[in-house]
Amino acid sequence: MSSRLLQNFKGGRAIVVTRRGGWESTLETTLAKLGVSTEYPEIIDGRAQIDVVGLQADRDILFVDGDLEGAVAIEVSPASRLPPVPVIGLVGVEAPSRLKALVNLGATSFLRKPVHGGAVYTSLFMGINQFLLRSEMYERLQVLEERRRGRRAVIRAVILLMQQGGLDEEGAYSQLRRDSMRARQNMELYCEEFLSKRAKPPDTSSRTTGITLQGGKKQAI
């Protein structure tokens, strides 16, 4: 199944992390023609002042100048390896260490400095759509993983019901399916709750020892 690619970026906001030098005017002008506004966060002590909490994945695009080492500090998800918003790397010096730093930030597209207007749309298109595709792929993997865990719960619930209810495999599965429909839950979730309700705590009632006191009486301890 193919995903629909985003082609219109009107209403977007470009957050450009760079030191102003005049070359960025071409980027700003071209983005404006595409309906994307531009902001330049202040850089204090080598660190861009970005409101990371306020970033919105459906609107914001982060342009990061690779020549500014350590200027951006954003968390990349350890599971999906995705940043909170699309990141486009601005490349001046093509040193492997600087390219690696941009990749580690989650950059999905690159734009060479000085920027040429004809390259901006392509970079924007690739950066945003690659971000969206990777996000969608990760969400699908999460759904599949949840289903896999859920199917394990179904198998365990069927076996438990066969053992406790004297049913065959088909009968146990059918009963669980009927009960899940009656509870208006999907099969996997119902089986997880079914198993948790039947989990027995350790039996400590018989774990007593006795000592013999004077007079022949025993006291449990």
Salt bridges, closest charged atoms under 4 A:
GLU24 OE2 - ARG20 NE 2.86
GLU39 OE1 - ARG13 NH1 3.35
ASP60 OD1 - ARG13 NE 2.78
ASP60 OD1 - ARG59 NE 3.06
ASP65 OD2 - LYS113 NZ 2.87
ASP67 OD1 - ARG98 NH1 2.90
ASP67 OD2 - LYS113 NZ 2.78
GLU69 OE2 - ARG98 NE 3.72
GLU94 OE2 - ARG112 NH1 2.59
GLU136 OE2 - ARG140 NH2 2.49
GLU145 OE2 - ARG148 NH2 2.58
GLU145 OE2 - ARG149 NH1 3.52
ASP179 OD1 - ARG182 NH1 2.68
GLU188 OE2 - ARG151 NH1 3.11
